[in-house]
Amino acid sequence: MRERPIIFNADMVRAVLDGRKTQTRRIMKVQPHAGVRNSVFVKSGFEDGHGKELVCPFGAVGDCLWVREAFRVHNRATDVATLVYKASEQQSWTQQTHRVPIEKCNKPAVVDKWTPSIHMPRWASRIALEITGVRVERMYDISEVDARAEGVEQLRGGFWRHYQPGWTQHQLSARGSFVTLWKSIYGDDSWLANPWVWVIEFKCVEGQ
């Protein structure tokens, strides 16, 4: 089993912790040939249509992903350091904090400065995910069921959240909500390109 980092924004961290998010989609840096069929199931890699194998950079079934998210060191004691996470900023004290042995923590306690997710070290991560499935498909092939597994938020009245800033209307489906989530992260052009994506399915094996 190998371990690799993966970044989630605050909304998706909360979705993982709530048990709503069990899938993530990431754009393939090398796009397969147009003739490759959709929803290709793979173990760790597959051919791009020109005989070249493309390997999933996030790992294979059974591998571990540790989540990178924004955090800060709240305080340091004799034996432990207490960490606080941006995604849990509005939640209770117990949910906000995570304690690690002081010998692992090489950062000072700074109460007003967050460390960006991309700079989170392994010892600060509170969430570990086990990969349960990997496949390749075009972005537009996402189903309503898979959109729900992406962790989009359902609102009262059966509506779904609109994630793009400045928009107030709700979405009528989880898939529609996912479209706004994707655009909010990657931009409108990324969605319109209908790229090939790695679909990584996972279960949370460590997290509070």
C-alpha positions in Angstrom: 0.0 0.0 0.0 1.3 3.5 -0.9 0.3 6.8 0.5 -0.2 10.0 -1.5 -1.6 13.5 -0.6 -4.7 14.9 -2.1 -6.1 18.4 -1.6 -9.8 19.2 -0.8 -11.3 22.6 -0.2 -13.2 23.4 3.0 -16.6 22.4 1.6 -15.3 19.0 0.4 -13.5 18.4 3.7 -16.7 18.8 5.5 -18.5 16.6 3.0 -15.9 13.8 3.7 -16.2 14.2 7.5 -20.0 14.1 7.2 -19.8 10.9 5.1 -21.4 12.5 2.0 -18.3 12.5 -0.2 -17.0 9.1 -1.4 -15.8 10.1 -4.9 -13.6 12.8 -6.4 -12.8 13.7 -10.0 -9.5 15.0 -11.2 -8.6 16.1 -14.7 -6.2 13.8 -16.5 -3.0 15.7 -17.4 -2.6 13.5 -20.5 -6.0 13.3 -22.2 -6.8 9.9 -23.9 -7.3 9.6 -27.6 -10.8 10.5 -28.7 -11.6 6.9 -29.8 -11.2 5.5 -26.2 -14.6 4.4 -24.9 -16.1 6.0 -21.9 -16.3 4.6 -18.3 -13.1 2.6 -18.7 -12.5 0.6 -15.5 -8.9 0.3 -14.5 -6.7 -1.2 -11.8 -3.9 1.4 -11.9 -3.6 2.4 -15.5 -5.0 2.0 -19.0 -4.0 2.6 -22.6 -4.7 6.1 -24.1 -5.7 4.8 -27.5 -2.2 5.0 -28.9 -0.7 2.1 -27.0 0.6 4.2 -24.2 -0.4 3.3 -20.6 -1.6 6.2 -18.4 -1.2 5.5 -14.7 -3.5 7.2 -12.1 -1.3 9.6 -10.1 -3.5 9.2 -7.1 -2.9 5.4 -6.7 -4.7 2.1 -7.1 -7.3 0.2 -5.1 -6.1 -0.3 -1.6 -3.7 2.7 -1.6 -4.1 5.5 0.9 -4.8 9.2 0.3 -4.1 11.6 3.1 -6.1 14.9 2.9 -4.4 18.2 2.7 -6.4 21.1 4.1 -5.8 24.6 5.5 -4.7 24.5 9.2 -2.8 26.2 11.9 -1.1 25.3 15.2 -3.3 26.6 18.0 -0.9 25.9 20.8 2.1 23.8 21.9 2.3 22.0 25.2 5.1 19.9 26.7 4.0 16.7 25.0 1.4 17.6 22.3 0.6 20.3 19.8 -3.0 21.2 19.1 -4.0 21.9 15.5 -7.1 23.7 14.2 -8.6 23.3 10.7 -10.2 25.9 8.5 -12.9 23.6 7.4 -14.0 23.2 11.0 -13.7 26.8 12.0 -17.4 27.2 12.7 -17.9 23.9 14.4 -17.5 22.9 18.0 -14.2 22.9 19.9 -13.9 19.1 19.8 -14.4 18.9 16.1 -12.0 21.8 15.4 -8.9 20.4 17.1 -6.5 17.5 16.5 -3.5 16.7 18.7 -0.2 15.4 17.6 3.0 14.5 19.5 5.1 17.6 20.0 8.1 15.9 18.5 6.3 15.7 15.1 5.2 19.4 15.0 7.9 21.7 13.6 5.7 24.7 13.3 5.1 27.5 15.8 1.7 28.3 17.3 0.4 31.3 15.3 -3.3 32.0 16.2 -4.1 34.3 13.3 -2.3 32.7 10.3 -3.5 29.7 8.4 -1.1 27.4 6.6 -2.5 26.8 3.0 -3.6 23.2 2.2 -0.8 22.8 -0.4 1.8 23.2 2.4 0.2 20.8 4.9 2.7 18.1 6.0 1.7 14.5 6.6 1.8 14.8 10.4 -0.8 17.5 10.4 -3.4 15.6 8.3 -6.4 14.3 10.2 -8.1 12.5 7.4 -7.0 9.3 5.6 -8.9 7.7 2.7 -8.6 4.2 1.3 -9.1 4.0 -2.5 -11.9 1.5 -3.3 -12.1 2.1 -7.1 -10.5 3.9 -10.0 -11.9 4.5 -13.4 -11.7 6.9 -16.3 -14.6 8.7 -18.0 -15.6 12.0 -19.7 -16.8 14.7 -17.4 -20.3 14.9 -18.9 -20.9 11.2 -18.0 -21.3 11.9 -14.3 -24.6 10.5 -13.2 -27.0 11.8 -10.5 -25.9 9.0 -8.2 -22.2 9.9 -8.7 -22.9 13.6 -8.2 -24.3 12.8 -4.8 -21.3 10.7 -4.0 -19.2 13.8 -4.9 -20.5 15.3 -1.7 -22.7 18.2 -3.0 -25.0 19.6 -0.4 -28.8 19.0 -0.4 -30.9 21.9 1.0 -34.3 22.1 2.4 -37.2 21.4 0.1 -35.2 18.9 -1.9 -33.1 21.6 -3.7 -29.3 21.5 -4.1 -26.6 24.1 -3.4 -25.3 26.4 -6.0 -21.5 26.7 -5.4 -20.5 29.6 -7.7 -20.0 32.9 -5.9 -22.6 35.5 -6.5 -25.3 33.1 -7.5 -28.4 32.7 -5.2 -30.7 30.3 -7.0 -30.7 26.7 -6.0 -30.2 23.7 -8.3 -32.9 21.1 -9.0 -30.5 18.1 -9.1 -27.3 16.9 -7.5 -25.7 16.8 -11.0 -26.6 20.4 -11.5 -25.1 21.3 -8.2 -21.9 19.4 -9.1 -21.6 21.4 -12.3 -21.5 24.6 -10.2 -19.0 23.1 -7.8 -16.7 22.1 -10.6 -16.9 25.6 -12.2 -16.3 27.3 -8.9 -13.0 25.4 -8.6 -11.8 25.0 -12.2 -13.7 27.6 -14.1 -16.4 27.5 -16.8 -14.0 26.7 -19.6 -12.9 23.5 -17.8 -16.5 22.2 -17.7 -17.2 23.2 -21.3 -14.1 21.2 -22.5 -15.7 18.0 -21.2 -12.3 16.6 -20.2 -11.4 13.0 -19.4 -11.1 12.6 -15.6 -9.8 10.1 -13.1 -12.7 9.0 -10.9 -11.4 8.0 -7.5 -13.8 6.2 -5.2 -12.8 6.0 -1.5 -13.8 5.3 2.1 -12.7 7.3 5.1 -10.6 5.2 7.4 -9.3 8.0 9.6 -11.0 11.3 10.4 -12.9 13.1 13.1 
